[in-house]
Amino acid sequence: MKRLIFALSLIILAIAPFVGETAMKLANLFTPEATEYLLFWELRLPRVGVAFFTGAILALGGMVFQAVFRNALTTPFTLGVSNGATLATAIGIVFLPASLAALSYFFSFVGAFSTVVVLFLFARSLKATQTHSLLLIGIALSFFYSATLMVIFYLSDLEQSYSIIRFTMGSLSVVGMESLYPVAVAALALLWVVIRYRPELKLLLTSYENAFLKGIEIKKINLILLLAVSISAGVCVSVVGPIGFVGLVIPHIVRLLYRRSSDALILPVFYYGGVFLVFCDLIARNLGAVSEVPIGVVTSFIGGPFFIYIILKQRGRHG
């Protein structure tokens, strides 16, 4: 089964840049004057790359959150981190002049990291058996951010409102490699940090008490991991908007597939998170609609039922 899924993932990655509404002649891919050259190198290939690295960040970030907060339902999306980054980016769209649009990366990071700090402070005051309360706090933060976003809508003009609406739906419609570079760097940096602290992550997955007895500085390690996820999630949101449920779906599917502890699944989660979003993007831009379906809609359709399944499964275990 694992070999079959891996083979299918390679096929998806191989065909993704070539499948779309416009057919391409492969012979023209290396002819700068041809339309296929521009379509492939400036649109299709950067889009697939952004989709892969964004999915990788969201999946690996979800796995890290589940380890640090010790709850199978925690991800940057369900805990409001993505919503915090979205709100901060919307504030930048409305109140920053167009000449400072590049600061959206910084705004997204501030929104994501400030949410993580709030969640981390709450997590310190909760007992190990109260991790479900953290999820409720994240949901409450999401509602607060949504209400604040409505205020930003009210203060924005027509053009700004349209930009915010398109942004909140999530979109992989990028042009050129310029959008790929920051996402790729953020993804590889996050992967390096998680691999670097893999032994500590393994102990945290066992228990905080065991990690403490082994001499692990729990607060420091948690802060480093959460900071790395916040930076990478902020970069993702600033480029493609909020995309939900990838961090929830992929870690659970990979665990079911490999039957190993999360610390041994860092690379598979990273890889299949990227493949999953590339596959969702293939669906989004090939449904035959007048315009492509926002990628956030596709992932939510898949992730929503899976989220309910995880909740019911946990309830069955504890009930």
DACORPE-V947238 format. One record per residue. RES is the residue in three letters. NEAR is the number of other ideal C-beta (glycine too) atoms within 10 Angstrom. Layout:
RES_NEAR + RES_NEAR
This chain:
MET_6 + LYS_9 + ARG_7 + LEU_8 + ILE_13 + PHE_15 + ALA_10 + LEU_12 + SER_17 + LEU_10 + ILE_10 + ILE_16 + LEU_16 + ALA_9 + ILE_12 + ALA_22 + PRO_20 + PHE_15 + VAL_14 + GLY_17 + GLU_8 + THR_9 + ALA_9 + MET_18 + LYS_10 + LEU_9 + ALA_9 + ASN_15 + LEU_16 + PHE_11 + THR_11 + PRO_8 + GLU_7 + ALA_15 + THR_12 + GLU_19 + TYR_15 + LEU_13 + LEU_18 + PHE_20 + TRP_16 + GLU_14 + LEU_17 + ARG_20 + LEU_17 + PRO_22 + ARG_24 + VAL_24 + GLY_23 + VAL_27 + ALA_28 + PHE_25 + PHE_29 + THR_33 + GLY_30 + ALA_31 + ILE_33 + LEU_35 + ALA_29 + LEU_30 + GLY_32 + GLY_30 + MET_27 + VAL_29 + PHE_29 + GLN_22 + ALA_21 + VAL_24 + PHE_23 + ARG_18 + ASN_21 + ALA_18 + LEU_21 + THR_26 + THR_33 + PRO_34 + PHE_28 + THR_23 + LEU_28 + GLY_28 + VAL_34 + SER_31 + ASN_28 + GLY_31 + ALA_31 + THR_26 + LEU_29 + ALA_25 + THR_30 + ALA_27 + ILE_19 + GLY_21 + ILE_20 + VAL_16 + PHE_13 + LEU_15 + PRO_7 + ALA_6 + SER_7 + LEU_12 + ALA_11 + ALA_10 + LEU_15 + SER_23 + TYR_19 + PHE_15 + PHE_23 + SER_29 + PHE_23 + VAL_19 + GLY_29 + ALA_33 + PHE_21 + SER_16 + THR_26 + VAL_25 + VAL_14 + VAL_17 + LEU_24 + PHE_16 + LEU_9 + PHE_17 + ALA_22 + ARG_9 + SER_8 + LEU_15 + LYS_7 + ALA_9 + THR_8 + GLN_13 + THR_17 + HIS_14 + SER_15 + LEU_20 + LEU_20 + LEU_11 + ILE_16 + GLY_27 + ILE_13 + ALA_11 + LEU_19 + SER_21 + PHE_12 + PHE_14 + TYR_22 + SER_14 + ALA_10 + THR_15 + LEU_17 + MET_10 + VAL_11 + ILE_17 + PHE_15 + TYR_8 + LEU_12 + SER_18 + ASP_9 + LEU_7 + GLU_9 + GLN_16 + SER_17 + TYR_11 + SER_16 + ILE_22 + ILE_12 + ARG_13 + PHE_19 + THR_21 + MET_15 + GLY_24 + SER_19 + LEU_26 + SER_15 + VAL_19 + VAL_11 + GLY_11 + MET_14 + GLU_10 + SER_19 + LEU_21 + TYR_14 + PRO_17 + VAL_25 + ALA_19 + VAL_13 + ALA_25 + ALA_27 + LEU_15 + ALA_15 + LEU_24 + LEU_21 + TRP_11 + VAL_19 + VAL_24 + ILE_13 + ARG_13 + TYR_20 + ARG_13 + PRO_11 + GLU_20 + LEU_23 + LYS_16 + LEU_20 + LEU_23 + LEU_16 + THR_12 + SER_12 + TYR_15 + GLU_11 + ASN_13 + ALA_20 + PHE_12 + LEU_10 + LYS_11 + GLY_7 + ILE_19 + GLU_12 + ILE_15 + LYS_10 + LYS_11 + ILE_17 + ASN_24 + LEU_15 + ILE_16 + LEU_23 + LEU_24 + LEU_16 + ALA_23 + VAL_29 + SER_25 + ILE_20 + SER_30 + ALA_34 + GLY_28 + VAL_27 + CYS_31 + VAL_33 + SER_28 + VAL_22 + VAL_25 + GLY_24 + PRO_24 + ILE_30 + GLY_23 + PHE_25 + VAL_30 + GLY_32 + LEU_27 + VAL_26 + ILE_30 + PRO_27 + HIS_19 + ILE_18 + VAL_25 + ARG_19 + LEU_8 + LEU_15 + TYR_13 + ARG_9 + ARG_11 + SER_13 + SER_19 + ASP_20 + ALA_13 + LEU_20 + ILE_18 + LEU_14 + PRO_20 + VAL_27 + PHE_25 + TYR_21 + TYR_24 + GLY_30 + GLY_27 + VAL_23 + PHE_27 + LEU_30 + VAL_24 + PHE_20 + CYS_26 + ASP_26 + LEU_18 + ILE_15 + ALA_22 + ARG_22 + ASN_13 + LEU_10 + GLY_6 + ALA_9 + VAL_4 + SER_7 + GLU_18 + VAL_17 + PRO_19 + ILE_26 + GLY_24 + VAL_14 + VAL_23 + THR_26 + SER_18 + PHE_13 + ILE_17 + GLY_25 + GLY_14 + PRO_12 + PHE_14 + PHE_19 + ILE_10 + TYR_12 + ILE_16 + ILE_14 + LEU_11 + LYS_11 + GLN_14 + ARG_9 + GLY_8 + ARG_7 + HIS_6 + GLY_6
